[in-house]
Amino acid sequence: MGSEVCRAVDAAADTQLVGRYDQGDDLGDLGGADVVVEFSVPDASAHNVAHCIERGTHVVVGTTGWTPDALEAVRSQLIGRPGVGVLIAPNFAIGAILMMSFAQQAARFYESVEIIELHHPDKVDAPSGTAARTASLIAQARQDADLGDVPDATTSDPGGARGARVDGIPVHAVRLRGLVAHQEVMFGSSGEMLTIRHDSFDRVSFMPGVLEGVRHVADHPGLTVGLENYLGLA
């Protein structure tokens, strides 16, 4: 992802690449950058973001695995840097963001919902940030519509075949060689099913969203979670 971002920033007419950093590199003064794009791993991301905020540099973050406590730490640090913008987005593919938005709209109409996310086996976190974000949006929409729990009569599942529950929404993670990033949201009610699916077949699919974040993060001081907030879809 980092290499793909560098190519995209280099190729865009309105952005200039001023530095590349990899594992173990000293971030230093960040090469004088106005905006840093941070794609790493959950164990490193919080430190990298804190380093950027401390230097008054805007950050666009694509690393997933952020916990509520970690997000709160970013908000607290930003109090001392009121002009700095931080965007943390679980997915930068425009289609994936639309998929999440459509799922949020559909959630109040269906009794049942399940999320299946599918990624390459080198991904270190599960469920994916996109699946967790989708589950959170769906759960909020269901709560606003006064829907109860997703129906499930399972009483015995010693192997965890029913997957995880994220904000009460069943989520299943698949890790398979050959995949990149894919997600399916399945809604059901008596006599019908609605499936909303998005597929990223190449990491280049994330670059328009990354560039959108780079161009507008300075216009959104503070912490923003989700690129949909920049696209008028929130």
C-alpha positions in Angstrom: 0.0 0.0 0.0 2.8 2.4 0.8 4.5 1.9 -2.5 1.1 2.4 -4.3 0.5 5.6 -2.4 3.9 7.0 -3.3 3.2 6.3 -7.0 -0.2 7.9 -6.8 1.0 11.0 -5.0 3.9 11.3 -7.5 1.6 11.0 -10.5 -1.0 13.5 -9.3 -0.6 17.0 -10.7 -1.5 18.8 -7.5 0.6 16.8 -5.0 4.4 16.4 -4.4 6.1 13.5 -2.8 8.7 14.7 -0.3 9.6 11.6 1.6 9.2 7.8 1.9 9.5 5.9 5.2 9.6 2.2 5.9 9.9 0.0 9.0 12.7 1.1 11.3 13.2 4.5 9.6 13.6 7.6 11.7 10.6 9.8 11.0 12.5 13.0 12.1 10.9 16.2 10.7 8.9 14.2 8.2 10.7 15.8 5.3 8.8 19.1 5.8 5.6 17.4 4.6 2.2 19.2 4.9 0.4 15.8 5.0 1.6 12.3 5.9 -0.1 9.2 4.6 0.2 6.4 7.2 -0.2 2.8 6.1 1.5 0.5 8.5 0.4 -2.1 11.1 -1.8 -1.6 14.3 1.2 -1.9 16.7 3.1 1.0 14.9 0.3 3.3 13.7 -0.6 5.1 16.9 3.0 6.0 17.5 3.4 7.3 14.0 0.3 9.4 14.2 1.3 10.8 17.5 4.7 11.8 16.0 2.9 13.7 13.2 0.5 15.5 15.4 3.4 16.6 17.7 5.0 18.2 14.7 1.7 19.9 13.5 1.4 17.7 10.4 -1.9 16.5 9.0 -2.3 12.7 8.8 -4.3 10.4 6.5 -4.4 7.0 8.1 -5.2 3.7 6.3 -4.0 1.3 9.0 -6.9 -0.6 10.6 -7.2 -2.1 14.1 -7.8 1.2 15.9 -9.5 0.7 19.3 -11.9 3.3 21.0 -9.1 4.0 23.5 -6.6 4.6 20.8 -8.9 7.0 19.0 -9.6 8.8 22.2 -5.9 9.3 22.7 -5.6 10.9 19.3 -8.5 13.3 20.2 -6.8 14.2 23.4 -3.5 15.0 21.7 -5.3 17.1 19.1 -6.6 19.4 21.8 -3.1 20.8 22.0 -2.9 21.1 18.1 -6.3 22.6 17.2 -5.3 23.2 13.5 -4.2 19.7 12.8 -6.5 17.3 10.9 -6.3 13.5 11.2 -8.4 11.2 9.0 -8.6 7.6 10.0 -10.4 5.5 7.3 -10.9 1.8 7.3 -11.2 1.8 3.5 -10.4 4.3 0.8 -12.1 2.6 -2.2 -15.0 4.8 -3.2 -17.1 1.7 -3.9 -16.4 0.3 -0.4 -17.5 3.6 1.1 -20.7 3.5 -1.0 -21.2 -0.1 0.1 -21.1 0.9 3.7 -23.4 3.9 3.1 -26.0 1.6 1.3 -25.8 -1.0 4.1 -26.5 1.7 6.7 -29.5 2.8 4.7 -30.8 -0.8 4.3 -30.3 -1.8 7.9 -33.6 -0.5 9.3 -35.6 -2.5 6.8 -34.4 -6.0 7.6 -34.6 -8.3 10.6 -31.4 -10.3 9.8 -28.0 -9.1 8.7 -24.6 -10.8 8.5 -21.2 -9.5 7.2 -18.6 -11.6 5.4 -15.2 -10.0 4.8 -12.6 -11.7 2.6 -8.9 -10.7 2.4 -5.5 -12.0 1.5 -3.8 -14.2 4.2 -1.1 -11.6 5.0 -3.6 -9.3 6.7 -2.8 -9.2 10.4 -6.1 -8.1 11.9 -9.6 -9.7 11.9 -12.2 -8.6 11.4 -11.2 -6.0 8.9 -11.6 -2.3 9.8 -14.1 -2.0 7.0 -16.2 -4.9 8.4 -16.0 -3.4 11.9 -17.0 0.0 10.7 -19.9 -1.4 8.6 -21.1 -3.4 11.6 -21.0 -0.2 13.8 -23.0 1.8 11.2 -25.6 -1.0 10.8 -25.9 -1.4 14.6 -26.6 2.3 15.0 -29.2 2.3 12.2 -30.9 -0.7 13.8 -30.9 1.0 17.2 -32.4 4.2 15.7 -35.1 2.1 14.1 -35.9 0.3 17.4 -34.9 -3.1 16.0 -34.0 -5.8 18.4 -31.1 -8.2 18.3 -30.4 -10.1 15.1 -32.3 -13.4 15.4 -30.2 -16.5 16.0 -31.3 -19.6 17.8 -27.8 -21.1 18.0 -27.1 -22.4 21.5 -24.1 -24.7 20.8 -21.1 -23.4 18.8 -17.9 -24.7 20.5 -15.8 -24.0 17.4 -17.0 -20.5 16.7 -18.6 -21.4 13.4 -21.0 -18.5 13.8 -18.2 -16.0 13.6 -17.6 -12.9 15.8 -20.1 -10.3 17.0 -19.3 -6.6 16.4 -21.8 -4.3 18.1 -24.2 -7.3 18.0 -23.8 -7.9 14.2 -22.4 -11.3 13.1 -19.1 -10.9 11.2 -17.2 -13.7 9.4 -13.6 -13.3 8.2 -12.1 -15.3 5.3 -8.3 -15.3 4.6 -7.5 -16.8 1.2 -4.5 -16.5 -1.1 -5.4 -14.6 -4.3 -7.8 -12.2 -2.7 -7.2 -8.5 -2.1 -10.1 -6.9 -0.2 -13.8 -7.9 -0.5 -16.9 -7.6 1.6 -20.5 -8.8 1.4 -23.3 -7.6 3.6 -26.4 -9.9 3.6 -29.8 -8.7 4.7 -32.8 -10.9 5.1 -36.4 -10.8 5.9 -39.3 -13.2 5.3 -39.3 -14.1 1.6 -36.3 -12.0 0.4 -32.6 -11.3 0.7 -30.6 -8.2 -0.2 -26.8 -8.6 -0.8 -24.5 -5.6 -1.1 -21.0 -6.5 -2.2 -17.8 -4.7 -3.0 -14.6 -6.1 -4.5 -11.2 -4.5 -4.7 -9.1 -6.6 -7.2 -6.0 -4.2 -7.1 -4.7 -1.8 -4.5 -4.9 1.0 -7.1 -8.6 1.0 -6.3 -7.8 2.7 -3.0 -5.8 5.6 -4.5 -8.6 8.0 -5.5 -9.8 8.0 -2.0 -6.3 8.4 -0.5 -5.8 11.5 -2.7 -9.2 12.8 -1.7 -8.0 12.5 1.9 -4.7 14.2 1.2 -6.4 17.1 -0.5 -9.0 17.8 2.1 -7.6 16.7 5.5 -6.4 20.3 6.3 -10.0 21.5 5.8 -11.1 19.2 8.6 -9.2 19.9 11.8 -9.5 17.4 14.6 -10.2 13.6 14.3 -12.4 12.3 11.5 -13.2 8.6 11.2 -14.3 7.5 7.8 -13.7 9.1 4.4 -17.5 9.3 3.9 -17.3 12.5 6.0 -15.3 14.1 3.2 -17.7 12.9 0.5 -21.0 14.1 1.8 -22.1 10.6 2.7 -22.0 10.7 6.5 
